[in-house]
Amino acid sequence: MNKQYNQKQMKKSSFKKGLFQVLLFLGVTSLLLLAFGNVAFAQLIQQGDAPSSISSATGGEGNIRQLILRIVDFFLLFLGLIAVIMIIYGGVNYITAAGNEEKVGKSKKIIMYAIVGIVIVLISFALVNTVISGAGQGTETN
């Protein structure tokens, strides 16, 4: 009875620790984007810049909305790639566990968290593309 209680407490504490780490990562990333994102965009477009110079400096994008969309899509693709690599890593650990319950459990957690990461990346991709593509495209009246 006491052993089961300790295992449940350990699972709860590891879940809370993992959730805290994810929230900490998201918070730090958001702060960095807020802090340095404005500086980057302020240097990107200055008064007197011609659309052709903006387009050549941004890889062919003359629209700031499309530029932001391209940058966010790149980062989401990168995060998805990391999640797939973590699934492969967890799978290799699972196969090489050779019946070691601790390694099997750790491998299952890695795979589960990577799958959750992929789901979050896919939802973020859909949400960001919907919001940024639809922003500023109100209805036109004659």
Legacy VTK file of the C-alpha trace (Angstrom):
# vtk DataFile Version 3.0
C-alpha trace
ASCII
DATASET POLYDATA
POINTS 142 float
0.000 0.000 0.000
2.730 2.436 0.988
4.756 1.530 -2.120
1.798 2.284 -4.414
1.225 5.607 -2.663
4.884 6.566 -3.128
4.737 5.635 -6.822
1.636 7.778 -7.325
3.286 10.697 -5.559
6.405 10.311 -7.703
4.297 10.289 -10.885
2.467 13.436 -9.787
5.683 15.222 -8.890
7.372 14.228 -12.168
4.322 15.438 -14.124
4.345 18.730 -12.226
8.072 19.077 -12.816
7.648 18.419 -16.550
4.744 20.849 -16.780
6.775 23.469 -14.939
9.683 22.984 -17.354
7.419 23.361 -20.393
5.795 26.498 -18.992
9.192 27.921 -18.061
10.471 27.289 -21.599
7.403 28.916 -23.147
7.698 31.895 -20.808
11.376 32.478 -21.514
10.815 32.071 -25.256
7.924 34.551 -25.167
9.986 37.082 -23.245
12.871 36.754 -25.688
10.538 37.216 -28.651
8.967 40.256 -27.045
12.314 41.744 -26.094
14.213 41.153 -29.316
11.356 40.863 -31.807
10.533 44.562 -31.676
14.198 45.486 -32.134
14.497 43.238 -35.177
11.354 44.603 -36.807
12.324 48.197 -35.973
15.614 47.700 -37.826
13.924 45.865 -40.662
11.705 48.682 -41.876
12.785 52.273 -41.524
11.265 55.454 -42.802
12.197 56.050 -46.418
12.772 52.403 -47.294
11.508 51.386 -50.693
9.441 48.202 -50.996
12.076 46.744 -53.315
14.827 47.131 -50.690
12.578 45.572 -48.037
11.792 42.705 -50.372
15.456 42.054 -51.122
16.405 42.215 -47.415
13.722 39.727 -46.369
14.192 37.050 -49.000
11.483 38.231 -51.361
8.750 39.098 -48.858
7.447 42.628 -49.147
4.527 42.100 -46.772
5.359 42.128 -43.046
2.491 39.746 -42.297
3.853 37.152 -44.723
7.361 37.645 -43.329
6.155 36.950 -39.786
4.245 33.927 -41.040
7.347 32.571 -42.777
9.487 33.034 -39.630
6.934 31.389 -37.339
6.453 28.504 -39.771
10.225 27.965 -39.846
10.420 27.767 -36.046
7.423 25.438 -35.849
9.012 23.199 -38.488
12.215 23.158 -36.435
10.300 22.229 -33.261
8.463 19.472 -35.128
11.775 18.099 -36.353
13.111 18.046 -32.794
9.984 16.198 -31.637
10.425 13.557 -34.359
14.068 13.123 -33.357
12.964 12.669 -29.741
10.494 9.956 -30.812
13.315 8.147 -32.612
15.565 8.556 -29.553
12.833 7.221 -27.259
12.230 4.297 -29.596
15.911 3.368 -29.658
16.028 3.589 -25.850
12.920 1.421 -25.630
14.399 -1.235 -27.874
17.742 -1.260 -26.051
16.135 -1.331 -22.584
16.354 -5.152 -22.539
13.572 -5.464 -19.965
14.910 -2.823 -17.583
11.676 -1.329 -16.211
13.256 2.018 -15.390
14.602 2.483 -18.917
11.327 1.292 -20.451
9.363 3.806 -18.370
11.745 6.626 -19.256
11.527 5.727 -22.951
7.728 5.688 -22.869
7.719 9.145 -21.252
10.069 10.492 -23.911
7.849 9.147 -26.683
4.667 10.410 -25.011
6.035 13.919 -24.450
7.352 14.055 -28.017
3.917 13.098 -29.359
2.336 15.798 -27.191
4.922 18.207 -28.605
3.996 17.299 -32.168
0.305 17.833 -31.393
1.086 21.245 -29.870
3.204 22.203 -32.902
0.414 21.181 -35.303
-2.206 23.134 -33.342
0.142 26.144 -33.190
0.776 25.924 -36.914
-2.934 25.892 -37.707
-3.720 28.671 -35.247
-0.887 30.969 -36.314
-1.589 30.511 -40.024
-5.283 31.163 -39.496
-4.791 34.253 -37.341
-1.969 35.879 -39.301
-3.428 35.105 -42.728
-6.839 36.396 -41.707
-5.621 39.474 -39.826
-6.398 42.701 -41.575
-8.500 41.124 -44.303
-11.803 42.639 -43.300
-14.792 42.860 -45.538
-14.748 45.448 -48.262
-17.737 47.690 -48.836
-18.469 49.835 -51.873
LINES 1 143
142 0 1 2 3 4 5 6 7 8 9 10 11 12 13 14 15 16 17 18 19 20 21 22 23 24 25 26 27 28 29 30 31 32 33 34 35 36 37 38 39 40 41 42 43 44 45 46 47 48 49 50 51 52 53 54 55 56 57 58 59 60 61 62 63 64 65 66 67 68 69 70 71 72 73 74 75 76 77 78 79 80 81 82 83 84 85 86 87 88 89 90 91 92 93 94 95 96 97 98 99 100 101 102 103 104 105 106 107 108 109 110 111 112 113 114 115 116 117 118 119 120 121 122 123 124 125 126 127 128 129 130 131 132 133 134 135 136 137 138 139 140 141
